Amino acid sequence: MTSYYEATKNPRAPCKMLEGSETADVCIIGAGYTGLSSALHLAERGYKVIVLEAETVAFGASGRNGGHVGIGQRSDQVELEEQFGHEIATLLWDMGLEAVDTVKSLITTHNIDCDLKHGDMHFAHKRKLCGDMKKEIEFLADRYNFYDFEYIPQERLHEAVGSNGFFGAIWDKASCHLHPLNYALGLADAAINAGAIIYEHSRVSSYSGSPVVVSTASGQVTASELILACNGYIEKLEPKINGYIMPINNFVLATEPLSEDMAHCIIPKDTSMADSRFVINYWKLSGDNRLIFGGGENYRQKFPTDIKGFVGKYMRQIYPQLTDTKIDYGWGGTLAITMNRLPHFGRIQENIWYLHGYSGHGVPTATFAGKLIAEAISGKLERFDIMSNLSTRRFPGGTLLRWPGMVSAMLYYSLRDRF
Ligand SMILES: Cc1cc2nc3c(=O)[nH]c(=O)nc-3n(C[C@H](O)[C@H](O)[C@H](O)COP(=O)(O)OP(=O)(O)OC[C@H]3O[C@@H](n4cnc5c(N)ncnc54)[C@H](O)[C@@H]3O)c2cc1C
């Protein structure tokens, strides 16, 4: 199940496996955006950082996702104001903007070659949602002085998409999109250049004590601070936080390269695209004009055997003109969602930190999490505390019983999408 990203990744030397005993100021478990950005920002502040990755850099969601880098938080701003009040909602909005800016500036500063392109379209798949879109644009302009959203009415939709399946759209000019694996590999190189050490094929089996002793099958790291950056891949490593996140699988395909005419017809402005369905469809063009299309989820341990067919049916509903287009790649990945769709940050003990649960918004938010944790470990806790104080409930049923409840809720919402 090679992904398009894996097949087109920038070359880089593999990292060694941890063998023997090492010491560090900060040990990080997991080399996705959370772990890599934390490593980079901490190493830049002078900390000795060791990252332990069970597989290879960006083996998890960071090397498999849609590559959409969206502004704001995963929940919309109106909901955040209702839930937390204007002051906290404003801080969250500002951090959401800063997260996208952080991604862009890391790409520029470290010269990361990752097909960065600008703009996003968000489509209403039901007529009644168009009113909400217009209200959201007005709300953001009035309350946040934000003017980078433009409403595209149905009669102008041909300017935005080559599909008849939608009723209106928001053209978001502040968001961007990229090749997610090459972005992660660029972060890894930047972290290594800043002095961090990354070990691959070094799965952490346990940790204990303070300073924390972190163990793998072939070595151990003793560190003053530990960061858990495993997100949807954490499995049973830390039962204390597991009930707050739910791992779900999401799937993506890449078509064969499209002709210039077809590429321009289906995505005229070369933006990323997403629709308003609960189980969201999202898509964009790659650097070589393939359609990268994500859609469909499952909540089991296993991926579908025919991912190309599974995702292809969602793609053809939106683009029937691609019925005969060959699908070259199909792959899946696991992400972690939370009950309120906001990230779940906190500490298990004074020196063991966790950052996860980005709920499908992790390209900017996990990158930003690395910046926040570097601030926090350096003693500036304010912004980390704002995030960690956002109350996230446990999934009903805890670790064992969260699946059946989740599956029924997801099926209910996906049926509601259709009717
Ligand atoms: C198919 C898909 C599409 C998505 N699309 C988007 C999108 O378009 N935009 C967006 O913003 N977000 C998207 N997301 C979400 C986004 O990819 C994630 O939120 C983000 O990558 C999380 O980064 P992370 O570093 O926290 O976790 P991950 O990238 O999952 O990294 C966790 C790492 O921890 C390692 N690990 C786990 N356990 C151990 C252990 N015991 N020892 C050592 N290492 C361990 C894993 O091997 C893994 O490499 C998508 C996710 C998926 C799966």
PDBQT file of the ligand as one rigid body, heavy atoms in Angstrom, charges set to zero:
ROOT
HETATM    1  C1  LIG A 501      -5.753  10.189   5.839  1.00  0.00    +0.000 C 
HETATM    2  C2  LIG A 501      -5.561  11.419   6.683  1.00  0.00    +0.000 A 
HETATM    3  C3  LIG A 501      -5.830  12.668   6.138  1.00  0.00    +0.000 A 
HETATM    4  C4  LIG A 501      -5.636  13.831   6.895  1.00  0.00    +0.000 A 
HETATM    5  N1  LIG A 501      -5.758  15.046   6.280  1.00  0.00    +0.000 NA
HETATM    6  C5  LIG A 501      -5.409  16.171   6.955  1.00  0.00    +0.000 A 
HETATM    7  C6  LIG A 501      -5.376  17.418   6.281  1.00  0.00    +0.000 A 
HETATM    8  O1  LIG A 501      -5.581  17.511   5.069  1.00  0.00    +0.000 OA
HETATM    9  N2  LIG A 501      -5.071  18.523   7.015  1.00  0.00    +0.000 N 
HETATM   10  C7  LIG A 501      -4.788  18.440   8.351  1.00  0.00    +0.000 A 
HETATM   11  O2  LIG A 501      -4.541  19.489   8.962  1.00  0.00    +0.000 OA
HETATM   12  N3  LIG A 501      -4.761  17.262   9.005  1.00  0.00    +0.000 NA
HETATM   13  C8  LIG A 501      -5.045  16.115   8.328  1.00  0.00    +0.000 A 
HETATM   14  N4  LIG A 501      -4.964  14.909   8.961  1.00  0.00    +0.000 N 
HETATM   15  C9  LIG A 501      -4.507  14.860  10.363  1.00  0.00    +0.000 C 
HETATM   16  C10 LIG A 501      -2.987  15.059  10.498  1.00  0.00    +0.000 C 
HETATM   17  O3  LIG A 501      -2.319  14.245   9.570  1.00  0.00    +0.000 OA
HETATM   18  C11 LIG A 501      -2.559  14.697  11.929  1.00  0.00    +0.000 C 
HETATM   19  O4  LIG A 501      -3.324  15.450  12.852  1.00  0.00    +0.000 OA
HETATM   20  C12 LIG A 501      -1.087  14.995  12.185  1.00  0.00    +0.000 C 
HETATM   21  O5  LIG A 501      -0.288  14.403  11.195  1.00  0.00    +0.000 OA
HETATM   22  C13 LIG A 501      -0.717  14.469  13.563  1.00  0.00    +0.000 C 
HETATM   23  O6  LIG A 501       0.683  14.553  13.697  1.00  0.00    +0.000 OA
HETATM   24  P1  LIG A 501       1.379  13.837  14.933  1.00  0.00    +0.000 P 
HETATM   25  O7  LIG A 501       2.818  14.089  14.825  1.00  0.00    +0.000 OA
HETATM   26  O8  LIG A 501       0.705  14.256  16.190  1.00  0.00    +0.000 OA
HETATM   27  O9  LIG A 501       1.034  12.288  14.766  1.00  0.00    +0.000 OA
HETATM   28  P2  LIG A 501       1.563  11.226  13.692  1.00  0.00    +0.000 P 
HETATM   29  O10 LIG A 501       2.019  11.882  12.447  1.00  0.00    +0.000 OA
HETATM   30  O11 LIG A 501       0.519  10.177  13.573  1.00  0.00    +0.000 OA
HETATM   31  O12 LIG A 501       2.878  10.652  14.361  1.00  0.00    +0.000 OA
HETATM   32  C14 LIG A 501       2.871   9.824  15.495  1.00  0.00    +0.000 C 
HETATM   33  C15 LIG A 501       4.148   8.987  15.434  1.00  0.00    +0.000 C 
HETATM   34  O13 LIG A 501       4.321   8.347  16.703  1.00  0.00    +0.000 OA
HETATM   35  C16 LIG A 501       4.966   7.117  16.431  1.00  0.00    +0.000 C 
HETATM   36  N5  LIG A 501       4.791   6.240  17.607  1.00  0.00    +0.000 N 
HETATM   37  C17 LIG A 501       3.625   5.774  18.123  1.00  0.00    +0.000 A 
HETATM   38  N6  LIG A 501       3.869   4.988  19.201  1.00  0.00    +0.000 NA
HETATM   39  C18 LIG A 501       5.226   4.979  19.385  1.00  0.00    +0.000 A 
HETATM   40  C19 LIG A 501       6.082   4.351  20.330  1.00  0.00    +0.000 A 
HETATM   41  N7  LIG A 501       5.599   3.569  21.307  1.00  0.00    +0.000 N 
HETATM   42  N8  LIG A 501       7.425   4.564  20.219  1.00  0.00    +0.000 NA
HETATM   43  C20 LIG A 501       7.922   5.366  19.246  1.00  0.00    +0.000 A 
HETATM   44  N9  LIG A 501       7.150   5.966  18.305  1.00  0.00    +0.000 NA
HETATM   45  C21 LIG A 501       5.802   5.787  18.378  1.00  0.00    +0.000 A 
HETATM   46  C22 LIG A 501       4.283   6.606  15.189  1.00  0.00    +0.000 C 
HETATM   47  O14 LIG A 501       5.024   5.609  14.517  1.00  0.00    +0.000 OA
HETATM   48  C23 LIG A 501       4.095   7.889  14.379  1.00  0.00    +0.000 C 
HETATM   49  O15 LIG A 501       5.147   8.082  13.449  1.00  0.00    +0.000 OA
HETATM   50  C24 LIG A 501      -5.196  13.715   8.253  1.00  0.00    +0.000 A 
HETATM   51  C25 LIG A 501      -4.933  12.463   8.801  1.00  0.00    +0.000 A 
HETATM   52  C26 LIG A 501      -5.103  11.324   8.031  1.00  0.00    +0.000 A 
HETATM   53  C27 LIG A 501      -4.795   9.980   8.639  1.00  0.00    +0.000 C 
ENDROOT
TORSDOF 0
